[in-house]
Amino acid sequence: MSLFDWFANRRKSGPMSQERQEREIADGLWTKCPECGVLTYTKDLRANQMVCLECGHHLRVDGLERISQLIDGTTWMPLDENLQAVDALKFRDRKSYSDRLREYQDKTGCLDAVKTGLGKLDGLPVALGVMEFQFMGGSMGSVVGEKLTRLIERATRERLPLMIICASGGARMQEGMLSLMQMAKISGALERHRENKLLYIPILTHPTTGGVTASFAMLGDIIIAEPKATIGFAGRRVIEQTLREKLPEDFQSAEDLLLHGFVDAIVPRTQIKKTLAQLICLHQPQSPLSHRIPLPDAMHLSTTAID
């Protein structure tokens, strides 16, 4: 082979290797971290619960993956799977609300923005709700409110600790006042759960905003957040335009809320299951400890006692 032929083959192989790399990324073999830009083998990333191995960035995960990360094996029992929203207000902007619902149902495979059920976490029975941000930004409509309320009432009847993974843009505008009513309905159910001296732990993930923050996300006995999660009520730009001043860079971050006492603990996703198991055992000492689990170093609990 001549030197000219060798260089010609090298030039051909360059674009082919780049095309192959792009195809592998498209096929899901590799995942690019949105924070640091590092490419990671998706299988390794999933093994680390979708936390970047390079920078620790917590990538967004869907409800089924959240459930598999927290619930033991085949112990998951879903509740109220068939509840679907209706277009009671006949809402329409560029397309009807009914069309949007069908579009997101086809896209995500979910009927609405929350999954609820019962299962075992490290052998401990729990009630768990997981919000689906991929479904209309995790917005809270009538179905989300109804499913969470039924879950809380079931947990109260069966005297189970309750956890809700929060990820939402707030109330669903297409349902108007019907959506806002869910804040009071869920909060009322949580109060009855609290009166029975049962444990409720919300886990705030990126983002948790609007009516969800203004209701059940902030009503926990112990409030846990993932690192660098955005948590707040009104959006950053809305507040800046109202106050006519620039906000700090870490405003509405989990770390800022921990500093000001709105969050009790910041726990990396890889340690959340062990942390929840420890907290459940501490709150319900009659539950046998299958094994002792030390609190992670990253956890910073407030000294507020649980009723």
C-alpha positions, 0 to 999 in steps of 0.5 A: 500500500502506498503512502497516498493510499494509507492517508486516503484510508485514514481520511475515510475512517475518520468520518466513519468512526464519528458516525458510528459514535453518533449512532451509538449515542442515539441508540442509548449505548452512551449518555452525555452528562448535561453538566460536565459533558462527559460520555458515560456507558449508559449501563454503568450510569444506570448502575450508579442510579443515573448519577454522573460518575465524573461530576456527581450530577443527578440526571432526571429519571422516570417513575419506574426507575425511581421505583426500582431504585427504592422498592425491593424486587417484586414487592411493588403493588401499584394503586389506582392505575386506571385513573385518567384526567378529563377535560372538564373545563374544555380548555384550549390554547393551540390544541385542546387539553384532551389532545395534549393528554393523549399526546403525553400518554403516547409519549410516556406510556403513563396515564398521568403525572404520578405513580402510587403504590405499596411495597417494601423498602429494605424489607420495611413496608411503605407507601410510595408516590412518584411524580413523573416530570416527563408527563406535562412537567409533572403538573398537579391536576385532579388525577395527581391529587386524587391518586396521592390522596388515596395513597395517603389514606391507604397509608393511614389505614394500614399505618404505613410510613409514606414517601413522595418523590416530588418533581413538578412545575406546579398546578396544571393550568388546564384544570384551573381551580380544580387543580388548585383544590388538590393542594388542600385535599392532599394537605388534609389527608396528610394532616390525618396521617400526622394525627395518627403519628405516622411518618411522612418524608417528601424527597424533593428532586429537580425541579420541585416548584409551584403548588407542589412546593406550596403544599405537600412537598413542604409538609414532611416530618423530615424533608429530603432533597437531592443535591442541587435540585431547584426548589421554590414557588415562583420562577426565578425570572418572575421574582427578578422582574417583580423585585427588579434586582438580580438574585444570587446564583444559588437562589432556590437551590437545595443547598440554599434551602438547607442553609435557611432551614426549609430542607432537613437533609441533602442526600445523594440519590445513591444513598437515599434508600439506605437513609430512608430505611434508617429513618423508618427504623428510628421512627418505628423502633418496633420494626426489626432491623435486618441490618444496621445502616449508618447515616451517610456522611452527606446527610445533615438532619435538623434537630426538630423532633418528630411527633 
